[in-house]
Amino acid sequence: MTEFTIERGDGAAFDGTLETLLDVHAQKAGHPFIVEEMFWKATDGDGNVVGGLSGKSQLGWLFVKLLALAPQARRTGLGGRLLEKAEAFARENGLAGVYLDTYAFQAPEFYAKCGYNEIGRLPAVGDAPQRIWFAKPCG
């Protein structure tokens, strides 16, 4: 009999287990589920983190998981430069491009301005804000 449990907290180790299970099928289909995680950290002259971007490459694309800036770093061009670093990484590593998501109240205009095209939306339902997906092919 199958049992189900719900656990809360840091699920990084369990995510690794699930990625291994997914890779079994992906390998048989000829598309290994190789995941490489990376991040770009931006610091000020005193070494304080003022922003950064975390992502992972997988199945030929770079997914931007998080891009965040401290209030004083917003509207300085830092966000665009972080995206450029991710895009350069994607090109240098032969990836198809970069994709990411944001919410309607966050930065959809910013990503469009940076050359990203909208590829999908989850509807706003009740108090849940609308989530918008963007992609930018390399090349």
N, C-alpha and C positions, 0 to 999 in steps of 0.2 A: 504494500500500500504506500502511495506517495504521500509525504507530509510536506506542508508548506509552513514557513516561518517568515515573519517580517522582522527585519533588523534595521536599525537606524544608525547613522554615524558615518564614519569614513569607510566607503565601500571600494577603495582602490584595489585591495587584494581580491575581492570578489569579482570586480570588473575584469581583472586579469584572468580569472577562472573562466568567465563567460567568453572573453576574447579567444581563449584557447579552444573552447567548445565550438565557437563560430569558425575558427580557422580550420577545423577538421573538414567541414563542408566546403569552405572556400578553397582549400588546397585541392580537393577532389574536382572542383569546378575550374581549376586552373588559375585561380586568383587568390594567392596566399594573403592572409589577413595580417600582414606584417604592420605593426604599429610602432612608430617612433614619436615619442613626445619631446617637445622642446619649448623653451620660452625665451623671450627677450625682456630683460629687465632694464628700465630707464631710471637712473639716479641723478640727483642734483650734485653740485660741487661738494656737498658735505656727506655724500654717500647715502642720502635718504631716498627711498624708493618714491618716485613721482608718477610711475606708471609702468605698464608692461603689457605683454601679449603672451598668452599660452596657447599652444595648439598641438596637433598631432597629425602626422602624415599617415595615410591609410588608403590602400587600394587606389593609389594614383592621384590623390587630392590632399591638400593641406586644409584641415579644419581648424579654424580659429575658435577655440573654446571660450576664451575670455580676452577682452581688451578693456583695460580700465586706466583712468588717469586721475591723479589727485586734482582737486579743484583748481589749484594754482597753475596746473599744467594744461588745462583745457584751453582750446582756441589759440594754441601756440604753434601748431603744426606737428606736435609730438605724435598724436594719434596717426596721422598720415604717414609719418616716417616709420612708425612701428609696422603699419601695413606694408609699406614698401620693403621692409626687411623680410617679412613673411613671404611676400611675392617673389623677392629675389631668391630666397631659399627654395621656393617651389620650382622656379625656373632652373636653378643650379642643380636641382636633384631630379630633373626630368618629370616633375609632377604636372598634371593637366591644368591645375590652377588652385585657387583658394576659395573656400566657401565659409560662411558664418551665419549667425542669426542675431537678431536684436529685437527689441520690443518697440512698438509704435511710439511710446513715450521716451525712448532713449535716442537712438542715432540713425534712423533710416536715411535721413537726408545726407548725413555725413558719408555713409557708405556709397550712396548714389554719386555723390560728388567725387569720391575716390575711384569711380569707374566700375563699381559693382552693379550687377543687374539683379533685380528681384526675381527669384525663382519660385516663390511660394509663400503662403500665409496660413497661419492658424487663426481662426476667427476669435474675436473678442467675445467672450461669453461670461455673463454676470460680471464679477469683479476681476476676472482673468483678462489681462491686457492682450492685445493682438501681437502675435509673434511673427516676424518677417524674416525670410531666408534670402540670402544674397550669394552670388558667385561671381568670380572673375577668372576667366580662363587665362592661362599664360600663353604668350605668343601671339 
